[in-house]
């Protein structure tokens, strides 16, 4: 248990950061789910639009320290290739 005033303050700050980061992760997951749903529906236009919306959210997650940059790069790459592949299937 925190005893000194400094450790009590650090505990409060940690809880506040945890809540903010949890909200950010949840928001990012929601946008990712929308892309997945658009891909599952087979609608290439909707998937491309959802991908354009999720990319800045993922990049923001990196700058805020919620996600690692390589994780985001991998997710963006895989999603964009799947959206691109949807166009070839539809054609």
C-alpha positions in Angstrom: 0.0 0.0 0.0 1.2 3.5 -0.8 2.4 5.4 2.3 4.3 8.5 1.2 2.5 11.4 -0.4 4.5 10.9 -3.6 3.6 7.2 -3.8 -0.1 8.0 -3.2 0.0 10.6 -6.0 1.7 8.1 -8.3 -1.0 5.6 -7.6 -3.7 8.2 -8.4 -1.9 9.1 -11.7 -1.6 5.5 -12.6 -5.3 4.8 -12.2 -6.2 7.9 -14.2 -3.8 6.9 -17.0 -5.2 3.3 -16.9 -8.7 4.6 -17.4 -7.7 6.9 -20.3 -5.7 4.2 -22.1 -8.5 1.6 -21.6 -10.9 4.0 -23.3 -8.4 4.6 -26.2 -7.9 0.8 -26.7 -11.7 0.3 -26.6 -12.2 3.0 -29.2 -9.6 1.6 -31.5 -11.0 -1.9 -31.2 -14.5 -0.6 -32.1 -13.1 1.0 -35.3 -11.2 -2.3 -36.1 -14.4 -4.3 -35.6 -16.2 -2.0 -38.1 -13.5 -2.8 -40.7 -13.8 -6.5 -40.0 -17.6 -6.3 -40.4 -17.3 -4.4 -43.7 -14.9 -7.1 -44.9 -17.2 -9.9 -43.8 -20.1 -8.3 -45.7 -18.0 -8.2 -48.9 -18.7 -4.5 -49.5 -15.4 -3.1 -50.8 -16.4 0.5 -50.7 -17.6 0.3 -47.0 -14.4 -1.6 -46.1 -12.2 1.0 -47.7 -14.1 3.8 -46.0 -13.8 2.1 -42.6 -10.1 1.5 -43.2 -9.6 5.2 -43.9 -11.3 6.0 -40.6 -9.3 3.5 -38.6 -5.8 4.4 -39.8 -5.6 7.8 -38.0 -7.0 6.1 -34.8 -4.3 3.5 -34.9 -1.6 6.1 -35.5 -2.9 8.1 -32.6 -2.7 5.0 -30.4 1.0 4.8 -31.2 1.6 8.5 -30.4 -0.2 8.1 -27.1 1.7 5.0 -26.1 -1.2 2.7 -26.1 0.0 0.5 -29.0 3.4 -0.4 -30.3 4.3 1.1 -33.7 5.1 -2.3 -35.2 1.8 -3.7 -34.1 0.0 -0.9 -35.7 2.1 -1.2 -38.9 1.2 -4.9 -39.1 -2.5 -4.3 -38.5 -2.6 -1.6 -41.1 -0.8 -3.7 -43.6 -2.9 -6.7 -43.2 -6.2 -4.8 -43.2 -5.3 -2.8 -46.3 -4.2 -6.0 -48.2 -7.5 -7.6 -47.2 -9.5 -4.6 -48.5 -7.4 -4.6 -51.6 -8.0 -8.3 -52.1 -11.7 -7.8 -51.8 -11.6 -5.7 -55.0 -9.9 -8.5 -56.9 -12.5 -11.0 -55.7 -15.4 -8.7 -56.7 -13.9 -8.0 -60.1 
